[in-house]
Amino acid sequence: MRSPKLAALELKRFGRGKLPRAALAALLLLPLLYGALYLWSFWDPYGRLDKIPVALVDEDAGADVGGRHLSAGDNIVAGLRDSHTFDWHQVDAAAAGRGVEDGTYYLSLSIPRDFSRRIASSSGGHPETGALKVRTNDANNYIVGQISRTVFSEVRAAASAKASRTFLDKIFVSFSALHGKTEEAADGADRLKDGIGQAKDGTGKLADGLGTAKNGSARLVGGLGDLDAGAGRLSRGSTDLARGAGTAADGSRQLADGAGQVADGTQQLADTVNGVVDQVGPFVRAHGKEIGEAAQLVADGAQAVRDHLDKLPAAASTGAELSQGIADHLGSYYRLRCGTGVTLVTDCAELKRITEQANTAADTAEEVSGYVHDQKNLDQLGRDLGTLHSLASELAAHGPTLGADMDAAVRKINDLNDGAHKVSAGARKLAAGNAQLASGADRLNDGARQLHDGTGRAASGMTDLDAGVGRLKDGARTLDGGMFKLSDGSAQLAGGLHDGAGRIPDYGRKDRDARTLVMSDPVQLASGSAHKAPNYGTGFAPYFIPLSLWVGAMVAYMLIPPLNRRALAMGAASWRVALSGWLPVFGIGGLQTAALMSVLHFALGLQMVRAAGTIGFLVLVTACFTAIVQWLNAKFGPAGRILVLALLMLQLTSAGGTYPVQTSPGFFGAIHPFLPMSYIVEGLRRLITGGDLAPVWQGSAVLLAFTLGALALTSLAARGRQVVRMKDLHPELSL
């Protein structure tokens, strides 16, 4: 069975009862809920702004300008009411504040009390700007706030232009008064020339007197400079002297402290040595010879032991063996005599004690033998005996003269102590003298510094005086020369003022009005729009029409299976199965398009520059959308419906149907070229409002590619569905 016939059979089942026919009718009219109703709701919002309630507060008290009363606030109120921009409600400030807060008014415009006074100040000496106060509440409606900023900018510009005309008119009126005053100034310049001639004689005499004063001040500056240089050298010398005296005083104090510490140390040394000599001196003096002989004996004995040190290990081994043999013999004897139960001797206790002592001696001899057999111990013992021999030999050599050497050392120590005490006393006297010298040097330094400061200030002041007299002299010369130029300049001024008075314009009222009109608003905006959309709804139609057709396809595949069950059961080719599931929904989509565009054109008044092209392009849009929705449902089953909705959201946010896609975050700009609705919106704009058709042809090619690609993918999905699987009988998810 062919695919068109299978599609017709799929649609025929909707005519078998009232509920299926009602479902089909609802399916055909569903895009109207998205397309027609949405566009109808904001078809021309800017044309109905006069329905928006806005509070108008006029507190302007007016102002008197040039003998006339100015009421700029009343003029603005009258202009706003005539414009019918909003539904104006003139109330007081309190009611306006409450209304904006509770939503009674969408916004408020307030004209302050001093508005006219500030406008009038533009022609005075202290001009001020007038401020209109606008208060919005985005909690009421954000878009109204945006619209109001545009409207009130135009109100502000109109008020500013009117104030500028008043200000400029004052300027042109002032030209006439300026003309007369310039003539008066020219007469005054003539009189000024005569007075300048008299002042010239006085400036010459002043210059001569200041020249004489300059010569005297120069000589005085030279003398004070020499005096200041001498005072400076004296101050530097006294500073060096004070610094050196201070250093010497510090050094002498440190010397006195050190000498005192040395004297204390030598005194302690002398006291200690004298005490020791008093105790051991008599013995050393009396037995010096014996000490030397005894030391010699020790030295000889140490040398003898050191010479026979290598025989000690053998002797120690022999002694250890003999001691152990005696201990073993005594042990056997003790066991023989006292351990058999028959006592053969009378004193076994004494024999036991002797046996234990023999064992102890044998153990000790064994330890000694082990010690002397250690070569390290013998080496250390040899070194110690060598040291003992050296010291004892030296003591033996000095023993006979030890008492005389001791007495000589004691005398030297006592002499050192006396000298240290004398040095300490001298250092204290030197420190006291240096301290007095440092104090005197400081006083001398202070006096020299004061003298130098005084002469420096005098020299500086005299230099300033000399420079000032010089400048007065130069100024007087300059003034004398300038008087000649001033005389010539006053003549030129008088002539220039007479010429200027003739050039200053004196405008009449008609000329003033023409010039103030141009200068108050010198730049006009000549705006033009290519392919202008007549209203808000026409501008947004390219965005909402594809939205409604996508929703129509999405709901259609909720009622019609994406793959024809009859074709699957018959084992038809996969492309026939895909085509038989796509054709009925595509046919319904064509009817949806016809119904939607009929309502938009005949009921809402949508005008299309290329009506036939728009319908043909929308048929291609319907084919593309139905093919994509069919593949998602056929491939993913119930989860495909969620993917259809997700894909719709991605297309709506990246298509640039409201704001340009460049104003969206980077993610939406990245996916913009890869989704069909981006090309659909751009193509419908050119078909509905006019313009170059290149985006239409490009969009048609993209839609055709998407349609064929989706149908091919659906064919692949149909091939896999020709074998019934367990999850087809018992799906994991059912929507």
Buried (B, 14 or more C-beta within 10 A) or exposed (E): EEBEEBBBBBBEEBEEEEEEEEBBEEBBBBBBEBBBEBBBEBBEBEEEBEEBBBBBBBBBEBBEBEEEEBBBBBBBBEBBEEBEBBEBBEBEBEBBBEBBEEEBBBBBBBBBEBBBBBBBBBBEEEEEEBEBBBBBBEEBBEEBBEBBEEBBEEBBEBBBEBBBBBBBBBBBBEEBEBBEBBBEBBEEBBEBBEEBEEEBEEBEEBBEEBBEBBEEBBEBBEEBEEBBEEBBEBBBEBBEBBBEBBEBBBEBBEBBBEBBEBBEEBBEBBEEBBEEBEEEBEEBBEBBEEBBBBBBEBBBBBBEBBEEBEEBBEEBBEBBBEBBEBBBEBBEBBEEBBEEEEEEEEEBEEBBEBBBEBBEBBBEBBEBBEBBBEEEEBEEBBEEBEEBBEBBBEBBEEBBEBBEEBEEEBEEBBEBBEEBBEBBEEBBEBBBEBBEBBBEBBEBBEEBBEBBEEBBEBBEEBBEBBEEBBEBBEBBBEBBEBBEEBBEBBBEBBEBBBEBBEEBEEBEEEEBEEBBBEBBBEEEEEEEEEEEBEBBBBBBBBBBBBBBBBBBBBBBBBBBBBBBBBBBEEEBBBBBBBBBBBBBBBBBBBBBBBBBBEBBBEEBEBEBEBBEBBBBBBBBBBBBBBBBBBBBBBBBBEBBBEBBEEBBEBBBBBBBBBEEBEEBEEEBBEBBEEBBBBBBBBBBBBBBBBBEBEBBEEBBEBBEEBBEBBBBBBBBBBBEBBEEEEEEEEEEEEE
